[in-house]
Amino acid sequence: MSFMENHSLIRTIGFVASLALPLFNIPLMVKIIRRRSSEDLSLVWLLGVFSCLILIEPAALASSDFIFRFFATLNVILFSGVVATALYFRLKGGGKSERGSDLIRPSEPGGTGAPKALPPI
C-alpha cells in the first residue's frame, strides 16, 4: 500500500470517527429525557466539556482540515443538546445537586434528619 493510499485510508477512518463520536450524544439525551432526570451527570464535567468545545470551535472553523471542522462543529451542535437537556431537567428539579438539598431529609417517616452519606465523586 502506497503512502497516498494509506493517507486516504487514514482520512476516511478519521472522517467516519468524527461523524460517529458526536452521535453518541443522542443516546445520552434520550436517557435524560426518558428518566426525566440529569442527576447522574456532574455539572462540572458537563460545563467543562462544553466550554472546551466552544473554545476549540474558532480554531476548527479557521482550519483547512475539513474533518476537524466537521467534527468540532457537529460536536458543538449535539453536545449543546446534551447541555440544554441536562440543564432543563436540573433546573426543573429532576437533577438534584450531588451535594445539595437532597442530602438531608428530616421529613422522611422514621428518619432522623441526619445527613445521608455523600455520593462518591
VMD Tcl script that builds the backbone (N, CA, C; Angstrom):
set m [mol new atoms 363]
animate dup $m
set s [atomselect $m all]
$s set {name element resname resid chain x y z} {
  {N N MET 1 A 0.849 -1.170 0.000}
  {CA C MET 1 A 0.000 0.000 0.000}
  {C C MET 1 A 0.899 1.239 0.000}
  {N N SER 2 A 0.647 2.142 -0.931}
  {CA C SER 2 A 1.474 3.337 -1.038}
  {C C SER 2 A 1.100 4.345 0.039}
  {N N PHE 3 A 1.954 5.351 0.179}
  {CA C PHE 3 A 1.702 6.384 1.182}
  {C C PHE 3 A 0.386 7.095 0.901}
  {N N MET 4 A 0.102 7.398 -0.352}
  {CA C MET 4 A -1.125 8.120 -0.702}
  {C C MET 4 A -2.362 7.285 -0.395}
  {N N GLU 5 A -2.293 5.989 -0.678}
  {CA C GLU 5 A -3.426 5.114 -0.353}
  {C C GLU 5 A -3.612 5.024 1.163}
  {N N ASN 6 A -2.507 4.930 1.883}
  {CA C ASN 6 A -2.546 4.861 3.332}
  {C C ASN 6 A -3.091 6.177 3.907}
  {N N HIS 7 A -2.660 7.302 3.345}
  {CA C HIS 7 A -3.129 8.604 3.795}
  {C C HIS 7 A -4.635 8.740 3.574}
  {N N SER 8 A -5.105 8.268 2.438}
  {CA C SER 8 A -6.534 8.323 2.131}
  {C C SER 8 A -7.331 7.448 3.097}
  {N N LEU 9 A -6.816 6.285 3.405}
  {CA C LEU 9 A -7.482 5.386 4.351}
  {C C LEU 9 A -7.554 6.026 5.745}
  {N N ILE 10 A -6.458 6.642 6.157}
  {CA C ILE 10 A -6.422 7.299 7.469}
  {C C ILE 10 A -7.448 8.428 7.526}
  {N N ARG 11 A -7.552 9.219 6.470}
  {CA C ARG 11 A -8.527 10.322 6.442}
  {C C ARG 11 A -9.958 9.784 6.427}
  {N N THR 12 A -10.198 8.686 5.741}
  {CA C THR 12 A -11.538 8.093 5.713}
  {C C THR 12 A -11.928 7.597 7.103}
  {N N ILE 13 A -11.012 6.912 7.749}
  {CA C ILE 13 A -11.275 6.432 9.110}
  {C C ILE 13 A -11.514 7.620 10.040}
  {N N GLY 14 A -10.710 8.670 9.899}
  {CA C GLY 14 A -10.879 9.871 10.723}
  {C C GLY 14 A -12.234 10.530 10.499}
  {N N PHE 15 A -12.681 10.562 9.248}
  {CA C PHE 15 A -13.976 11.162 8.953}
  {C C PHE 15 A -15.118 10.343 9.562}
  {N N VAL 16 A -15.052 9.023 9.418}
  {CA C VAL 16 A -16.095 8.158 9.989}
  {C C VAL 16 A -16.132 8.323 11.509}
  {N N ALA 17 A -14.957 8.373 12.135}
  {CA C ALA 17 A -14.902 8.557 13.589}
  {C C ALA 17 A -15.414 9.943 13.988}
  {N N SER 18 A -15.130 10.961 13.174}
  {CA C SER 18 A -15.592 12.317 13.502}
  {C C SER 18 A -17.101 12.440 13.377}
  {N N LEU 19 A -17.706 11.573 12.599}
  {CA C LEU 19 A -19.164 11.525 12.500}
  {C C LEU 19 A -19.745 10.688 13.641}
  {N N ALA 20 A -19.112 9.564 13.944}
  {CA C ALA 20 A -19.651 8.622 14.928}
  {C C ALA 20 A -19.580 9.159 16.360}
  {N N LEU 21 A -18.454 9.742 16.732}
  {CA C LEU 21 A -18.273 10.158 18.132}
  {C C LEU 21 A -19.341 11.144 18.600}
  {N N PRO 22 A -19.626 12.218 17.892}
  {CA C PRO 22 A -20.678 13.126 18.368}
  {C C PRO 22 A -22.069 12.491 18.411}
  {N N LEU 23 A -22.293 11.472 17.590}
  {CA C LEU 23 A -23.610 10.830 17.585}
  {C C LEU 23 A -23.910 10.112 18.904}
  {N N PHE 24 A -22.870 9.819 19.690}
  {CA C PHE 24 A -23.087 9.189 20.991}
  {C C PHE 24 A -23.756 10.149 21.980}
  {N N ASN 25 A -23.839 11.427 21.630}
  {CA C ASN 25 A -24.568 12.379 22.473}
  {C C ASN 25 A -26.074 12.137 22.411}
  {N N ILE 26 A -26.563 11.586 21.316}
  {CA C ILE 26 A -28.003 11.369 21.139}
  {C C ILE 26 A -28.556 10.377 22.173}
  {N N PRO 27 A -27.935 9.198 22.355}
  {CA C PRO 27 A -28.456 8.290 23.391}
  {C C PRO 27 A -28.405 8.906 24.798}
  {N N LEU 28 A -27.423 9.766 25.053}
  {CA C LEU 28 A -27.346 10.425 26.356}
  {C C LEU 28 A -28.538 11.361 26.551}
  {N N MET 29 A -28.889 12.117 25.514}
  {CA C MET 29 A -30.064 12.992 25.601}
  {C C MET 29 A -31.340 12.166 25.793}
  {N N VAL 30 A -31.452 11.062 25.069}
  {CA C VAL 30 A -32.636 10.196 25.180}
  {C C VAL 30 A -32.738 9.635 26.598}
  {N N LYS 31 A -31.602 9.222 27.171}
  {CA C LYS 31 A -31.589 8.687 28.534}
  {C C LYS 31 A -32.075 9.737 29.533}
  {N N ILE 32 A -31.593 10.960 29.392}
  {CA C ILE 32 A -32.004 12.034 30.302}
  {C C ILE 32 A -33.499 12.288 30.173}
  {N N ILE 33 A -33.998 12.319 28.952}
  {CA C ILE 33 A -35.421 12.596 28.719}
  {C C ILE 33 A -36.293 11.467 29.251}
  {N N ARG 34 A -35.905 10.226 28.992}
  {CA C ARG 34 A -36.704 9.086 29.476}
  {C C ARG 34 A -36.751 9.023 30.993}
  {N N ARG 35 A -35.612 9.279 31.626}
  {CA C ARG 35 A -35.567 9.231 33.090}
  {C C ARG 35 A -36.091 10.514 33.707}
  {N N ARG 36 A -36.211 11.557 32.888}
  {CA C ARG 36 A -36.648 12.881 33.337}
  {C C ARG 36 A -35.746 13.383 34.463}
  {N N SER 37 A -34.463 13.065 34.336}
  {CA C SER 37 A -33.500 13.453 35.362}
  {C C SER 37 A -32.106 13.527 34.750}
  {N N SER 38 A -31.325 14.480 35.268}
  {CA C SER 38 A -29.917 14.574 34.874}
  {C C SER 38 A -29.013 14.495 36.102}
  {N N GLU 39 A -29.558 13.928 37.178}
  {CA C GLU 39 A -28.814 13.925 38.437}
  {C C GLU 39 A -27.536 13.100 38.384}
  {N N ASP 40 A -27.418 12.168 37.452}
  {CA C ASP 40 A -26.201 11.361 37.397}
  {C C ASP 40 A -25.090 12.024 36.595}
  {N N LEU 41 A -25.336 13.219 36.063}
  {CA C LEU 41 A -24.307 13.953 35.326}
  {C C LEU 41 A -23.728 15.052 36.207}
  {N N SER 42 A -22.427 15.117 36.261}
  {CA C SER 42 A -21.759 16.169 37.009}
  {C C SER 42 A -21.844 17.467 36.210}
  {N N LEU 43 A -22.321 18.531 36.845}
  {CA C LEU 43 A -22.372 19.824 36.166}
  {C C LEU 43 A -20.972 20.338 35.843}
  {N N VAL 44 A -20.008 20.054 36.687}
  {CA C VAL 44 A -18.625 20.467 36.416}
  {C C VAL 44 A -18.138 19.799 35.138}
  {N N TRP 45 A -18.363 18.491 35.010}
  {CA C TRP 45 A -17.958 17.780 33.803}
  {C C TRP 45 A -18.715 18.317 32.592}
  {N N LEU 46 A -20.014 18.439 32.706}
  {CA C LEU 46 A -20.860 18.870 31.606}
  {C C LEU 46 A -20.445 20.239 31.082}
  {N N LEU 47 A -20.322 21.201 31.982}
  {CA C LEU 47 A -19.983 22.556 31.570}
  {C C LEU 47 A -18.506 22.685 31.196}
  {N N GLY 48 A -17.658 21.862 31.792}
  {CA C GLY 48 A -16.241 21.855 31.423}
  {C C GLY 48 A -16.030 21.371 29.997}
  {N N VAL 49 A -16.667 20.263 29.652}
  {CA C VAL 49 A -16.561 19.737 28.290}
  {C C VAL 49 A -17.154 20.731 27.296}
  {N N PHE 50 A -18.316 21.291 27.633}
  {CA C PHE 50 A -18.971 22.242 26.738}
  {C C PHE 50 A -18.106 23.484 26.521}
  {N N SER 51 A -17.501 23.991 27.582}
  {CA C SER 51 A -16.623 25.164 27.464}
  {C C SER 51 A -15.445 24.871 26.545}
  {N N CYS 52 A -14.853 23.708 26.713}
  {CA C CYS 52 A -13.720 23.338 25.857}
  {C C CYS 52 A -14.145 23.224 24.389}
  {N N LEU 53 A -15.311 22.636 24.154}
  {CA C LEU 53 A -15.796 22.524 22.775}
  {C C LEU 53 A -16.015 23.904 22.153}
  {N N ILE 54 A -16.572 24.819 22.915}
  {CA C ILE 54 A -16.805 26.179 22.426}
  {C C ILE 54 A -15.475 26.873 22.138}
  {N N LEU 55 A -14.484 26.668 23.012}
  {CA C LEU 55 A -13.184 27.303 22.810}
  {C C LEU 55 A -12.411 26.712 21.629}
  {N N ILE 56 A -12.655 25.453 21.311}
  {CA C ILE 56 A -11.991 24.805 20.182}
  {C C ILE 56 A -12.618 25.217 18.852}
  {N N GLU 57 A -13.898 25.539 18.859}
  {CA C GLU 57 A -14.633 25.797 17.618}
  {C C GLU 57 A -14.010 26.869 16.722}
  {N N PRO 58 A -13.562 28.022 17.234}
  {CA C PRO 58 A -12.938 29.000 16.322}
  {C C PRO 58 A -11.705 28.456 15.604}
  {N N ALA 59 A -10.891 27.676 16.300}
  {CA C ALA 59 A -9.721 27.076 15.664}
  {C C ALA 59 A -10.144 26.084 14.588}
  {N N ALA 60 A -11.203 25.353 14.857}
  {CA C ALA 60 A -11.696 24.385 13.876}
  {C C ALA 60 A -12.216 25.097 12.638}
  {N N LEU 61 A -12.973 26.161 12.833}
  {CA C LEU 61 A -13.525 26.894 11.689}
  {C C LEU 61 A -12.432 27.554 10.855}
  {N N ALA 62 A -11.330 27.950 11.488}
  {CA C ALA 62 A -10.221 28.576 10.776}
  {C C ALA 62 A -9.314 27.546 10.102}
  {N N SER 63 A -9.458 26.288 10.467}
  {CA C SER 63 A -8.601 25.227 9.939}
  {C C SER 63 A -8.974 24.868 8.507}
  {N N SER 64 A -7.976 24.467 7.747}
  {CA C SER 64 A -8.232 23.991 6.387}
  {C C SER 64 A -8.596 22.508 6.386}
  {N N ASP 65 A -8.493 21.862 7.536}
  {CA C ASP 65 A -8.800 20.433 7.640}
  {C C ASP 65 A -10.316 20.235 7.781}
  {N N PHE 66 A -10.914 19.707 6.737}
  {CA C PHE 66 A -12.362 19.513 6.717}
  {C C PHE 66 A -12.830 18.599 7.842}
  {N N ILE 67 A -12.087 17.554 8.130}
  {CA C ILE 67 A -12.504 16.589 9.154}
  {C C ILE 67 A -12.542 17.256 10.523}
  {N N PHE 68 A -11.544 18.076 10.819}
  {CA C PHE 68 A -11.516 18.792 12.094}
  {C C PHE 68 A -12.697 19.763 12.184}
  {N N ARG 69 A -12.946 20.520 11.120}
  {CA C ARG 69 A -14.081 21.457 11.117}
  {C C ARG 69 A -15.400 20.717 11.306}
  {N N PHE 70 A -15.566 19.618 10.581}
  {CA C PHE 70 A -16.800 18.829 10.654}
  {C C PHE 70 A -17.014 18.282 12.058}
  {N N PHE 71 A -15.972 17.668 12.618}
  {CA C PHE 71 A -16.071 17.064 13.943}
  {C C PHE 71 A -16.406 18.108 15.003}
  {N N ALA 72 A -15.645 19.201 15.023}
  {CA C ALA 72 A -15.838 20.207 16.066}
  {C C ALA 72 A -17.231 20.823 15.986}
  {N N THR 73 A -17.686 21.131 14.778}
  {CA C THR 73 A -18.989 21.767 14.616}
  {C C THR 73 A -20.122 20.814 14.991}
  {N N LEU 74 A -20.054 19.579 14.515}
  {CA C LEU 74 A -21.083 18.600 14.853}
  {C C LEU 74 A -21.104 18.330 16.363}
  {N N ASN 75 A -19.929 18.273 16.971}
  {CA C ASN 75 A -19.848 18.023 18.404}
  {C C ASN 75 A -20.445 19.187 19.201}
  {N N VAL 76 A -20.185 20.418 18.782}
  {CA C VAL 76 A -20.772 21.579 19.467}
  {C C VAL 76 A -22.293 21.531 19.360}
  {N N ILE 77 A -22.795 21.225 18.171}
  {CA C ILE 77 A -24.246 21.183 17.968}
  {C C ILE 77 A -24.895 20.112 18.842}
  {N N LEU 78 A -24.387 18.888 18.770}
  {CA C LEU 78 A -25.013 17.795 19.520}
  {C C LEU 78 A -24.771 17.891 21.023}
  {N N PHE 79 A -23.587 18.338 21.440}
  {CA C PHE 79 A -23.349 18.465 22.879}
  {C C PHE 79 A -24.141 19.630 23.455}
  {N N SER 80 A -24.447 20.630 22.637}
  {CA C SER 80 A -25.339 21.713 23.082}
  {C C SER 80 A -26.698 21.133 23.456}
  {N N GLY 81 A -27.132 20.128 22.707}
  {CA C GLY 81 A -28.383 19.445 23.037}
  {C C GLY 81 A -28.302 18.736 24.370}
  {N N VAL 82 A -27.173 18.103 24.652}
  {CA C VAL 82 A -26.986 17.430 25.939}
  {C C VAL 82 A -27.025 18.458 27.065}
  {N N VAL 83 A -26.306 19.562 26.881}
  {CA C VAL 83 A -26.260 20.604 27.917}
  {C C VAL 83 A -27.651 21.176 28.154}
  {N N ALA 84 A -28.355 21.509 27.079}
  {CA C ALA 84 A -29.699 22.080 27.218}
  {C C ALA 84 A -30.646 21.100 27.909}
  {N N THR 85 A -30.596 19.838 27.516}
  {CA C THR 85 A -31.467 18.820 28.111}
  {C C THR 85 A -31.140 18.620 29.588}
  {N N ALA 86 A -29.850 18.497 29.893}
  {CA C ALA 86 A -29.439 18.278 31.285}
  {C C ALA 86 A -29.794 19.478 32.154}
  {N N LEU 87 A -29.539 20.679 31.671}
  {CA C LEU 87 A -29.852 21.865 32.465}
  {C C LEU 87 A -31.357 22.045 32.636}
  {N N TYR 88 A -32.117 21.708 31.615}
  {CA C TYR 88 A -33.573 21.798 31.720}
  {C C TYR 88 A -34.072 20.935 32.886}
  {N N PHE 89 A -33.642 19.679 32.919}
  {CA C PHE 89 A -34.108 18.789 33.980}
  {C C PHE 89 A -33.473 19.136 35.324}
  {N N ARG 90 A -32.246 19.666 35.325}
  {CA C ARG 90 A -31.607 20.059 36.580}
  {C C ARG 90 A -32.361 21.244 37.174}
  {N N LEU 91 A -32.690 22.231 36.350}
  {CA C LEU 91 A -33.398 23.415 36.842}
  {C C LEU 91 A -34.857 23.115 37.169}
  {N N LYS 92 A -35.418 22.126 36.466}
  {CA C LYS 92 A -36.802 21.718 36.715}
  {C C LYS 92 A -36.920 20.945 38.027}
  {N N GLY 93 A -35.798 20.429 38.505}
  {CA C GLY 93 A -35.821 19.676 39.763}
  {C C GLY 93 A -35.606 18.198 39.563}
  {N N GLY 94 A -35.378 17.765 38.342}
  {CA C GLY 94 A -35.165 16.351 38.068}
  {C C GLY 94 A -33.722 15.935 38.196}
  {N N GLY 95 A -32.872 16.844 38.590}
  {CA C GLY 95 A -31.467 16.518 38.735}
  {C C GLY 95 A -30.891 17.272 39.907}
  {N N LYS 96 A -31.068 16.737 41.081}
  {CA C LYS 96 A -30.610 17.421 42.282}
  {C C LYS 96 A -29.091 17.448 42.323}
  {N N SER 97 A -28.585 18.462 42.946}
  {CA C SER 97 A -27.150 18.605 43.098}
  {C C SER 97 A -26.592 17.430 43.888}
  {N N GLU 98 A -25.369 17.014 43.518}
  {CA C GLU 98 A -24.747 15.896 44.215}
  {C C GLU 98 A -24.493 16.222 45.684}
  {N N ARG 99 A -24.374 17.468 46.007}
  {CA C ARG 99 A -24.107 17.883 47.375}
  {C C ARG 99 A -25.173 18.873 47.841}
  {N N GLY 100 A -26.331 18.800 47.258}
  {CA C GLY 100 A -27.364 19.787 47.521}
  {C C GLY 100 A -28.385 19.365 48.542}
  {N N SER 101 A -29.591 19.872 48.356}
  {CA C SER 101 A -30.648 19.729 49.348}
  {C C SER 101 A -31.138 18.294 49.525}
  {N N ASP 102 A -30.754 17.394 48.637}
  {CA C ASP 102 A -31.238 16.025 48.784}
  {C C ASP 102 A -30.420 15.233 49.802}
  {N N LEU 103 A -29.475 15.861 50.483}
  {CA C LEU 103 A -28.659 15.143 51.450}
  {C C LEU 103 A -29.324 15.040 52.817}
  {N N ILE 104 A -30.199 15.962 53.141}
  {CA C ILE 104 A -30.871 15.941 54.432}
  {C C ILE 104 A -32.367 15.866 54.191}
  {N N ARG 105 A -32.995 14.878 54.772}
  {CA C ARG 105 A -34.429 14.687 54.602}
  {C C ARG 105 A -35.091 14.494 55.966}
  {N N PRO 106 A -35.290 15.579 56.680}
  {CA C PRO 106 A -35.866 15.433 58.011}
  {C C PRO 106 A -37.324 14.990 57.984}
  {N N SER 107 A -38.002 15.143 56.859}
  {CA C SER 107 A -39.426 14.819 56.824}
  {C C SER 107 A -39.692 13.354 56.471}
  {N N GLU 108 A -38.650 12.561 56.254}
  {CA C GLU 108 A -38.870 11.155 55.938}
  {C C GLU 108 A -39.463 10.444 57.151}
  {N N PRO 109 A -40.467 9.588 56.930}
  {CA C PRO 109 A -41.039 8.853 58.062}
  {C C PRO 109 A -39.969 7.991 58.726}
  {N N GLY 110 A -39.836 8.142 59.987}
  {CA C GLY 110 A -38.855 7.347 60.721}
  {C C GLY 110 A -37.438 7.835 60.533}
  {N N GLY 111 A -37.290 8.928 59.808}
  {CA C GLY 111 A -35.947 9.447 59.540}
  {C C GLY 111 A -35.413 10.218 60.723}
  {N N THR 112 A -34.122 10.282 60.822}
  {CA C THR 112 A -33.503 11.008 61.930}
  {C C THR 112 A -33.169 12.429 61.546}
  {N N GLY 113 A -33.248 12.735 60.269}
  {CA C GLY 113 A -32.856 14.056 59.817}
  {C C GLY 113 A -31.354 14.166 59.656}
  {N N ALA 114 A -30.643 13.064 59.918}
  {CA C ALA 114 A -29.195 13.092 59.766}
  {C C ALA 114 A -28.847 13.093 58.275}
  {N N PRO 115 A -27.731 13.701 57.925}
  {CA C PRO 115 A -27.351 13.734 56.512}
  {C C PRO 115 A -27.084 12.330 55.980}
  {N N LYS 116 A -27.447 12.146 54.717}
  {CA C LYS 116 A -27.117 10.891 54.054}
  {C C LYS 116 A -25.619 10.900 53.761}
  {N N ALA 117 A -25.089 9.730 53.509}
  {CA C ALA 117 A -23.685 9.662 53.122}
  {C C ALA 117 A -23.512 10.364 51.795}
  {N N LEU 118 A -22.410 11.087 51.646}
  {CA C LEU 118 A -22.140 11.791 50.409}
  {C C LEU 118 A -21.844 10.783 49.305}
  {N N PRO 119 A -22.356 11.038 48.096}
  {CA C PRO 119 A -22.051 10.129 46.994}
  {C C PRO 119 A -20.592 10.255 46.602}
  {N N PRO 120 A -20.020 9.215 46.018}
  {CA C PRO 120 A -18.623 9.296 45.592}
  {C C PRO 120 A -18.466 10.322 44.479}
  {N N ILE 121 A -17.314 10.903 44.425}
  {CA C ILE 121 A -17.045 11.942 43.415}
  {C C ILE 121 A -16.502 11.315 42.162}
}
mol reanalyze $m
mol bondsrecalc $m
mol representation Tube
mol addrep $m
